[in-house]
Amino acid sequence: MKVAVIGCGTIANAAHIPSYMKNKDVEIAYFCDILPERAQKAVEQYGVGKAVVDYHEVLKDPEVVAVSVCTPNNVHARIAIDAMRAGKHVLCEKPAARTYSEALEMQKAQHETGMTLNIGVVNRFNDAVRRIKQHIDRGELGEIYQVYVSFRAHRSIPGLGGAFTTKAIAGGGALIDWGVHYLDIVMYCCGDPVPKTVSGQAFCKLGKDIDNYVYTDMWAGPHIPGGVYDVDDSVTALIRTEGPVITVNGAWAQNIGVRESFIDFMGDRAGIRLQYGGNYTLYTAKDGMLQTITPAFQTSDMFQREIDEFVDCVKTGKKLASHIDTVIITAQIMQAIYDSSDQNKEISFS
């Protein structure tokens, strides 16, 4: 099966390309990037494919069956829609798009073409996350009435002044970059409950003075003097759903020197804390005793599983948990948080 990788930056080289290379049913036919040297570097590094600058060249090749879209957020929708209309299946990196309206256009194109459109919410392929979902589905936690989400770092804004901090490109900051993963884990584990109301506030505070910003980490850097910084570096929200109430506290940058990356699932029978990217602990009471259980289990590469299941669903037509029809809910919630912040009021979906 011939595939193409559109966008040859960090996530492509860290996840998509190596995972495709390990799948025996796949051949990478094209590496596409608007920077020709990046596409050519991929050809030389991996020893396969052709380097191109214009993604339309990829879409014109009838032998290409599927594409990975690993570009900045502002072109996710356009490339994914063009690809589906050209008869290609699509795996598009998270977030689906900059805005909920763009994500809806992607979903509409998927429904009209019948092509696969999966979004790179890779934690739906994570072993610990899947095990938590199993605990919940089996009723071991009882009623999940609240979920608390924390993704907070001490002054860690990526590429300050560049694409990550430019709203016209990224669509947002800490929420759309980090929060999308955390919210999607909650939605997946809790059965994708329908949102009812959202109240949120996004803050653009610590990175506004780009030249004098003091930081602990500048991944996707260095900073760009005189660049753009008009996105959220921190966010808080309360989300009511037909299932649990979800509380969110997130920050790329905060003036608290403690990093927190966890999700608490609180049920009336038991609770679970997931350390993001790691293991989880289950807290319960049994036989008159309080019990704390930290399971040990084999884990697999979630990016490899994501690519392998994408390739399989292209062949079989199977609908994955990362399909746009499911992930669209997270896009809706994030948009509502931003809208609530901008309008200074609660957003209702009724």
VOVOTOR-653123 format. One record per residue (C-alpha): residue number from 1; residue in three letters; x, y, z. Coordinates in nm, 2 decimals, decimal comma, padded with zeros to 4 digits. Each point is the difference from the previous one (the first is absolute). Last residue first. Example, Ala and Ser with C-alpha at 12.3 -4.5 7.8 and 13.67 -1.06 7.14 Angstrom:
   num   residuo       c1       c2       c3
     2       SER    01,37   -00,11    00,71
     1       ALA   -00,14   -00,34    00,07
//
This chain:
   num   residuo       c1       c2       c3
   350       SER   -02,90    02,30    02,43
   349       PHE    00,37    00,04   -00,07
   348       SER    00,06    00,27    00,26
   347       ILE    00,30    00,23    00,02
   346       GLU    00,06    00,18    00,33
   345       LYS    00,10    00,37   -00,02
   344       ASN    00,30    00,23   -00,04
   343       GLN   -00,04    00,01   -00,38
   342       ASP    00,36   -00,06   -00,08
   341       SER    00,05   -00,26    00,28
   340       SER   -00,32   -00,18   -00,07
   339       ASP    00,09   -00,01   -00,37
   338       TYR    00,34   -00,14    00,08
   337       ILE   -00,15   -00,27    00,22
   336       ALA   -00,28   -00,06   -00,25
   335       GLN    00,26   -00,06   -00,28
   334       MET    00,18   -00,25    00,22
   333       ILE   -00,32   -00,18    00,07
   332       GLN   -00,10   -00,02   -00,37
   331       ALA    00,34   -00,13   -00,10
   330       THR   -00,02   -00,27    00,27
   329       ILE   -00,34   -00,10   -00,14
   328       ILE    00,14   -00,02   -00,35
   327       VAL    00,23   -00,28    00,11
   326       THR   -00,28   -00,26   -00,03
   325       ASP   -00,13    00,07   -00,35
   324       ILE    00,35    00,08   -00,10
   323       HIS    00,11   -00,36    00,06
   322       SER    00,25   -00,05    00,28
   321       ALA   -00,21   -00,29    00,15
   320       LEU    00,05   -00,19   -00,32
   319       LYS   -00,26   -00,08   -00,27
   318       LYS    00,09   -00,32   -00,19
   317       GLY    00,00    00,04   -00,37
   316       THR    00,22   -00,31   -00,04
   315       LYS    00,31    00,12   -00,19
   314       VAL   -00,01    00,36    00,12
   313       CYS   -00,08   -00,12    00,35
   312       ASP    00,31   -00,22    00,00
   311       VAL    00,23    00,28   -00,11
   310       PHE   -00,15    00,22    00,28
   309       GLU    00,04   -00,28    00,25
   308       ASP    00,37   -00,04   -00,08
   307       ILE    00,05    00,38    00,01
   306       GLU   -00,16    00,04    00,34
   305       ARG    00,16   -00,32    00,14
   304       GLN    00,34    00,14   -00,11
   303       PHE   -00,07    00,33    00,17
   302       MET   -00,12   -00,18    00,32
   301       ASP    00,32   -00,20    00,03
   300       SER   -00,09   -00,30    00,21
   299       THR   -00,03   -00,05    00,37
   298       GLN    00,03   -00,31    00,21
   297       PHE   -00,17    00,02    00,34
   296       ALA    00,05    00,10    00,36
   295       PRO   -00,30    00,12    00,20
   294       THR    00,01    00,26    00,27
   293       ILE   -00,27   -00,09    00,25
   292       THR   -00,09    00,20    00,32
   291       GLN   -00,25   -00,17    00,23
   290       LEU   -00,20    00,14    00,29
   289       MET   -00,13   -00,29    00,20
   288       GLY   -00,34   -00,12    00,12
   287       ASP    00,00   -00,29   -00,24
   286       LYS    00,06    00,24   -00,29
   285       ALA    00,05    00,37   -00,03
   284       THR    00,16    00,16   -00,31
   283       TYR    00,28    00,20   -00,15
   282       LEU    00,14   -00,09   -00,34
   281       THR    00,34    00,13   -00,11
   280       TYR    00,11    00,07   -00,35
   279       ASN    00,31   -00,04   -00,22
   278       GLY    00,18    00,24   -00,23
   277       GLY   -00,05    00,25   -00,28
   276       TYR   -00,23    00,21    00,21
   275       GLN   -00,01   -00,13    00,36
   274       LEU   -00,34   -00,16    00,02
   273       ARG   -00,17    00,03    00,34
   272       ILE   -00,29   -00,24    00,05
   271       GLY   -00,30    00,00    00,24
   270       ALA   -00,23   -00,26    00,15
   269       ARG   -00,36   -00,07    00,09
   268       ASP   -00,16    00,35   -00,03
   267       GLY    00,23    00,08   -00,29
   266       MET    00,27    00,26   -00,04
   265       PHE    00,23   -00,01   -00,31
   264       ASP    00,30    00,21    00,07
   263       ILE    00,22    00,10   -00,29
   262       PHE    00,37    00,09    00,03
   261       SER    00,28    00,22   -00,12
   260       GLU    00,11    00,24    00,27
   259       ARG    00,33    00,19   -00,02
   258       VAL    00,10    00,20    00,31
   257       GLY    00,18    00,33   -00,02
   256       ILE   -00,31    00,22    00,03
   255       ASN    00,01    00,32   -00,20
   254       GLN   -00,18   -00,17   -00,29
   253       ALA    00,08   -00,08   -00,36
   252       TRP   -00,14   -00,26   -00,24
   251       ALA   -00,29   -00,01    00,23
   250       GLY   -00,31   -00,21    00,07
   249       ASN   -00,27   -00,03    00,26
   248       VAL   -00,31   -00,19   -00,11
   247       THR   -00,30   -00,12    00,19
   246       ILE   -00,23   -00,26   -00,16
   245       VAL   -00,35   -00,07    00,13
   244       PRO   -00,08   -00,36   -00,07
   243       GLY   -00,26   -00,15   -00,24
   242       GLU   -00,26    00,20   -00,19
   241       THR    00,27    00,27    00,00
   240       ARG    00,09    00,30    00,21
   239       ILE    00,33    00,16   -00,08
   238       LEU    00,18    00,24    00,24
   237       ALA    00,30    00,17   -00,14
   236       THR    00,35    00,15    00,07
   235       VAL    00,26    00,11   -00,25
   234       SER    00,36    00,10   -00,01
   233       ASP    00,25    00,12   -00,27
   232       ASP   -00,29    00,10   -00,22
   231       VAL    00,08    00,14   -00,35
   230       ASP    00,10    00,34   -00,13
   229       TYR    00,38   -00,01   -00,01
   228       VAL    00,15    00,11   -00,33
   227       GLY    00,36    00,06   -00,08
   226       GLY    00,22    00,30    00,08
   225       PRO    00,28   -00,22    00,12
   224       ILE   -00,06   -00,36   -00,10
   223       HIS    00,05   -00,25    00,28
   222       PRO    00,21   -00,31   -00,06
   221       GLY   -00,19   -00,21   -00,01
   220       ALA   -00,23   -00,31   -00,05
   219       TRP    00,08   -00,08    00,36
   218       MET    00,09    00,31    00,20
   217       ASP    00,04   -00,12    00,36
   216       THR    00,06    00,16    00,34
   215       TYR   -00,09    00,35   -00,11
   214       VAL    00,06    00,37    00,04
   213       TYR   -00,19    00,22   -00,24
   212       ASN    00,18    00,33   -00,06
   211       ASP    00,00    00,00   -00,38
   210       ILE   -00,35   -00,15   -00,03
   209       ASP   -00,18    00,24    00,24
   208       LYS   -00,34   -00,16   -00,07
   207       GLY    00,11   -00,34    00,12
   206       LEU   -00,13    00,00    00,36
   205       LYS   -00,36    00,13   -00,04
   204       CYS   -00,23   -00,13   -00,27
   203       PHE   -00,27   -00,16    00,22
   202       ALA   -00,29   -00,23   -00,10
   201       GLN   -00,32    00,00    00,21
   200       GLY   -00,27   -00,27   -00,01
   199       SER   -00,36   -00,09    00,05
   198       VAL   -00,14   -00,28   -00,20
   197       THR   -00,36   -00,15   -00,01
   196       LYS   -00,16   -00,32   -00,12
   195       PRO    00,27   -00,21   -00,15
   194       VAL   -00,09   -00,35   -00,13
   193       PRO    00,19   -00,28    00,17
   192       ASP    00,28   -00,17   -00,21
   191       GLY    00,00   -00,33    00,18
   190       CYS    00,17    00,11    00,33
   189       CYS    00,34   -00,13   -00,10
   188       TYR   -00,01    00,15   -00,34
   187       MET   -00,13    00,34    00,11
   186       VAL    00,25    00,03    00,28
   185       ILE    00,29   -00,10   -00,22
   184       ASP   -00,12    00,25   -00,26
   183       LEU    00,00    00,28    00,26
   182       TYR    00,36   -00,08    00,09
   181       HIS    00,13   -00,02   -00,36
   180       VAL   -00,18    00,32   -00,11
   179       GLY    00,13    00,18    00,31
   178       TRP    00,36   -00,01   -00,12
   177       ASP   -00,01    00,19   -00,33
   176       ILE   -00,36    00,13   -00,02
   175       LEU   -00,01    00,10    00,36
   174       ALA    00,36    00,12    00,04
   173       GLY   -00,02    00,23   -00,30
   172       GLY   -00,27    00,08   -00,25
   171       GLY   -00,09   -00,03   -00,37
   170       ALA    00,35   -00,10   -00,09
   169       ILE    00,06    00,21   -00,31
   168       ALA   -00,22    00,30    00,04
   167       LYS    00,05   -00,03    00,37
   166       THR    00,37    00,05   -00,01
   165       THR    00,17   -00,15    00,30
   164       PHE    00,08   -00,34   -00,15
   163       ALA    00,10    00,15   -00,33
   162       GLY    00,27    00,23    00,13
   161       GLY    00,04    00,27    00,27
   160       LEU    00,08   -00,25    00,28
   159       GLY    00,10   -00,33   -00,15
   158       PRO   -00,17   -00,20    00,27
   157       ILE   -00,10    00,16    00,33
   156       SER    00,14   -00,18    00,30
   155       ARG   -00,01    00,24    00,29
   154       HIS   -00,08   -00,25    00,29
   153       ALA   -00,23   -00,26   -00,14
   152       ARG   -00,37   -00,10    00,06
   151       PHE   -00,22   -00,27   -00,14
   150       SER   -00,26   -00,07    00,26
   149       VAL   -00,34   -00,17   -00,07
   148       TYR   -00,25   -00,08    00,27
   147       VAL   -00,29   -00,24   -00,09
   146       GLN   -00,32    00,00    00,19
   145       TYR   -00,31   -00,23    00,04
   144       ILE    00,13   -00,33   -00,13
   143       GLU   -00,27   -00,23    00,14
   142       GLY    00,15   -00,33    00,11
   141       LEU    00,38   -00,02   -00,03
   140       GLU    00,00   -00,37   -00,07
   139       GLY   -00,30    00,03   -00,24
   138       ARG    00,16   -00,23   -00,27
   137       ASP    00,00    00,29   -00,24
   136       ILE    00,20    00,21    00,25
   135       HIS    00,27   -00,26    00,06
   134       GLN    00,02   -00,06   -00,37
   133       LYS    00,04    00,37   -00,07
   132       ILE    00,28    00,00    00,25
   131       ARG    00,16   -00,29   -00,19
   130       ARG   -00,02    00,19   -00,33
   129       VAL    00,17    00,30    00,16
   128       ALA    00,28   -00,21    00,14
   127       ASP    00,06   -00,18   -00,34
   126       ASN    00,00    00,32   -00,21
   125       PHE   -00,18   -00,02   -00,34
   124       ARG   -00,27    00,26    00,10
   123       ASN    00,30    00,20    00,12
   122       VAL    00,09    00,06   -00,37
   121       VAL   -00,26    00,26   -00,07
   120       GLY    00,14    00,03   -00,35
   119       ILE   -00,33    00,05   -00,18
   118       ASN   -00,15   -00,26   -00,23
   117       LEU   -00,17    00,08   -00,33
   116       THR   -00,09   -00,31   -00,21
   115       MET   -00,15    00,07   -00,34
   114       GLY   -00,38   -00,01   -00,04
   113       THR    00,01    00,30   -00,23
   112       GLU   -00,30    00,20    00,13
   111       HIS    00,03   -00,11    00,36
   110       GLN    00,37    00,07    00,01
   109       ALA   -00,05    00,34   -00,16
   108       LYS   -00,26    00,09    00,26
   107       GLN    00,24   -00,11    00,28
   106       MET    00,27    00,22   -00,14
   105       GLU   -00,24    00,30   -00,03
   104       LEU   -00,10   -00,07    00,36
   103       ALA    00,36    00,01    00,11
   102       GLU    00,03    00,35   -00,17
   101       SER   -00,30    00,12    00,20
   100       TYR    00,14   -00,14    00,32
    99       THR    00,31    00,21   -00,04
    98       ARG    00,37   -00,04   -00,07
    97       ALA   -00,04   -00,35   -00,14
    96       ALA    00,00   -00,37    00,10
    95       PRO    00,24    00,07    00,28
    94       LYS    00,17   -00,23   -00,04
    93       GLU    00,18   -00,16   -00,30
    92       CYS   -00,21   -00,10   -00,30
    91       LEU   -00,02   -00,36   -00,11
    90       VAL   -00,17    00,01   -00,34
    89       HIS   -00,13   -00,24   -00,26
    88       LYS    00,05    00,12   -00,36
    87       GLY   -00,26    00,03   -00,27
    86       ALA    00,09    00,34   -00,13
    85       ARG   -00,30    00,15    00,20
    84       MET    00,15   -00,16    00,31
    83       ALA    00,34    00,16   -00,07
    82       ASP   -00,14    00,35   -00,07
    81       ILE   -00,20   -00,02    00,33
    80       ALA    00,31   -00,11    00,20
    79       ILE    00,22    00,27   -00,17
    78       ARG   -00,25    00,28    00,06
    77       ALA   -00,10   -00,10    00,36
    76       HIS    00,36   -00,06    00,13
    75       VAL    00,13    00,32   -00,16
    74       ASN   -00,01    00,23    00,30
    73       ASN    00,10   -00,27    00,24
    72       PRO    00,36   -00,02   -00,11
    71       THR    00,07   -00,31   -00,21
    70       CYS    00,01   -00,37    00,08
    69       VAL   -00,27   -00,12   -00,23
    68       SER    00,05   -00,38   -00,05
    67       VAL   -00,11   -00,12   -00,34
    66       ALA   -00,18   -00,30   -00,14
    65       VAL   -00,04   -00,20   -00,33
    64       VAL    00,27    00,14   -00,22
    63       GLU   -00,01   -00,20   -00,32
    62       PRO   -00,22    00,26   -00,18
    61       ASP    00,26    00,27    00,03
    60       LYS   -00,17    00,34   -00,04
    59       LEU   -00,03    00,04    00,38
    58       VAL    00,38   -00,02    00,04
    57       GLU    00,05    00,28   -00,25
    56       HIS   -00,27    00,20    00,17
    55       TYR    00,23   -00,01    00,31
    54       ASP    00,24    00,25   -00,16
    53       VAL    00,36   -00,02    00,12
    52       VAL    00,10   -00,35   -00,10
    51       ALA    00,26   -00,25    00,11
    50       LYS   -00,04   -00,36   -00,13
    49       GLY   -00,01   -00,32    00,20
    48       VAL    00,25   -00,22    00,17
    47       GLY    00,34    00,00    00,16
    46       TYR   -00,11    00,11    00,34
    45       GLN    00,25    00,27    00,07
    44       GLU    00,05    00,10   -00,37
    43       VAL   -00,37    00,03   -00,08
    42       ALA   -00,06    00,18    00,34
    41       LYS    00,28    00,25   -00,07
    40       GLN   -00,16    00,07   -00,34
    39       ALA   -00,33    00,09    00,16
    38       ARG    00,17    00,22    00,25
    37       GLU    00,22    00,17   -00,27
    36       PRO   -00,31    00,08   -00,21
    35       LEU   -00,16    00,21    00,28
    34       ILE   -00,37    00,00   -00,11
    33       ASP    00,01   -00,37    00,10
    32       CYS   -00,10   -00,32   -00,16
    31       PHE    00,16   -00,34    00,04
    30       TYR   -00,14   -00,24   -00,25
    29       ALA   -00,04   -00,37   -00,08
    28       ILE    00,02   -00,15    00,35
    27       GLU   -00,06   -00,37   -00,04
    26       VAL   -00,23   -00,18    00,24
    25       ASP   -00,10   -00,35    00,08
    24       LYS    00,32   -00,09    00,19
    23       ASN   -00,07    00,28    00,25
    22       LYS    00,33    00,10    00,16
    21       MET    00,06    00,28   -00,25
    20       TYR   -00,35    00,13    00,06
    19       SER    00,08    00,03    00,37
    18       PRO    00,33    00,17   -00,06
    17       ILE   -00,17    00,25   -00,23
    16       HIS   -00,30    00,08    00,22
    15       ALA    00,16    00,03    00,34
    14       ALA    00,32    00,21    00,07
    13       ASN    00,07    00,10   -00,36
    12       ALA   -00,36    00,10   -00,08
    11       ILE   -00,05    00,16    00,34
    10       THR    00,31    00,22   -00,03
     9       GLY   -00,03    00,12   -00,36
     8       CYS   -00,05   -00,17   -00,33
     7       GLY   -00,35    00,13   -00,10
     6       ILE   -00,20   -00,21   -00,24
     5       VAL    00,10   -00,37    00,05
     4       ALA   -00,11   -00,21   -00,29
     3       VAL   -00,14   -00,36   -00,02
     2       LYS    00,03   -00,29   -00,24
     1       MET   -00,16   -00,33    00,11
//
